[in-house]
Amino acid sequence: MVKAASIGARSQSARTYLEKHFDEYANSTDQKNVIRHALLALKETLQTNTKLDENNTAIAIVGKRCKFGCLPSEQVKEIIASLNNNQAPEPMQL
């Protein structure tokens, strides 16, 4: 089961995205799908002249059945690029 939340400045935009698209990721077991929606929600919070990139974005995996881990910035860059090109991200490795 996936849980989603947003906190901080401009978090209402992210919360609105997460609520609107909840059915698309709520029961997902696919990390790529969940990360995609998290990044799309994050994009909703950016100021108009700011782009999502590996320098202002970190992705961490947290779960009951997996060890905590952060994705390397190069992998974050690839995921964001695939998001911007509307492609499915490559399989992830921690």
LUMNUTI-450950 format. One record per residue (C-alpha): x, y, z. Coordinates in pm, 1 decimal. Layout:
! LUMNUTI-450950
> c1,c2,c3
> X,Y,Z
...
//
This chain:
! LUMNUTI-450950
> c1,c2,c3
> 0.0,0.0,0.0
> 125.2,345.7,-89.2
> 95.2,646.8,136.9
> 144.9,996.4,4.1
> 177.6,1332.2,174.8
> 315.5,1674.8,104.9
> 451.4,1929.9,349.2
> 622.5,2264.0,328.4
> 602.1,2565.9,105.1
> 374.7,2523.9,-197.5
> 268.9,2180.1,-73.9
> -97.9,2237.4,-156.1
> -22.4,2202.4,-528.6
> 142.5,1866.0,-467.9
> -138.9,1753.8,-237.4
> -395.9,1844.1,-503.9
> -205.3,1640.0,-763.2
> -173.9,1341.0,-528.5
> -545.2,1349.0,-443.5
> -648.5,1386.0,-807.8
> -434.8,1091.9,-925.0
> -467.3,870.2,-616.1
> -633.6,581.6,-803.2
> -339.3,562.9,-1044.3
> -82.5,476.7,-776.5
> -268.0,382.9,-456.0
> -237.0,5.5,-494.4
> 69.9,6.8,-713.9
> 353.9,-231.2,-641.3
> 556.9,-73.0,-919.4
> 816.8,164.7,-773.3
> 858.4,334.4,-1110.6
> 491.2,429.5,-1117.4
> 496.0,563.1,-761.6
> 815.1,763.2,-823.1
> 669.6,901.4,-1145.7
> 363.9,1034.0,-961.0
> 577.8,1170.8,-677.4
> 789.6,1365.2,-926.6
> 484.9,1490.4,-1115.7
> 341.0,1612.8,-784.7
> 672.4,1779.1,-704.1
> 675.0,1949.5,-1044.9
> 341.5,2109.1,-952.6
> 514.5,2296.6,-669.8
> 793.4,2452.6,-875.4
> 804.6,2818.3,-960.7
> 761.9,2889.2,-1330.5
> 1131.5,2953.7,-1396.1
> 1252.8,2643.8,-1207.6
> 1294.7,2301.4,-1364.7
> 1308.6,1969.7,-1187.8
> 1660.1,1826.3,-1217.2
> 1908.0,1603.8,-1035.4
> 2049.3,1904.7,-850.1
> 1723.1,1996.5,-676.3
> 1568.6,1649.0,-648.5
> 1649.3,1343.8,-438.9
> 1468.3,1011.1,-451.0
> 1473.9,775.3,-155.2
> 1308.2,435.8,-128.8
> 1151.3,352.5,206.9
> 943.0,46.9,287.0
> 872.5,-236.2,523.7
> 1026.6,-498.6,295.3
> 1319.0,-302.9,156.3
> 1625.4,-138.8,290.9
> 1630.4,243.7,289.4
> 1827.3,377.9,-1.4
> 1875.6,689.3,-210.8
> 1906.3,669.9,-585.7
> 2229.6,809.2,-733.2
> 2196.7,1151.6,-896.8
> 2268.0,1006.3,-1242.5
> 1970.3,773.8,-1205.9
> 1753.6,1062.9,-1081.5
> 1860.4,1255.8,-1391.7
> 1753.3,965.2,-1616.6
> 1417.6,930.6,-1441.6
> 1346.1,1302.5,-1474.1
> 1447.1,1294.2,-1841.6
> 1209.5,1004.4,-1907.1
> 937.6,1193.2,-1721.5
> 993.0,1500.8,-1937.8
> 980.5,1285.2,-2252.8
> 671.2,1093.1,-2134.0
> 866.3,767.4,-2142.7
> 863.4,491.4,-1887.7
> 1170.7,516.7,-1663.7
> 1435.7,249.1,-1680.7
> 1437.5,-17.7,-1407.8
> 1584.5,115.7,-1084.1
> 1864.1,-22.8,-873.7
> 1956.9,93.1,-525.3
//
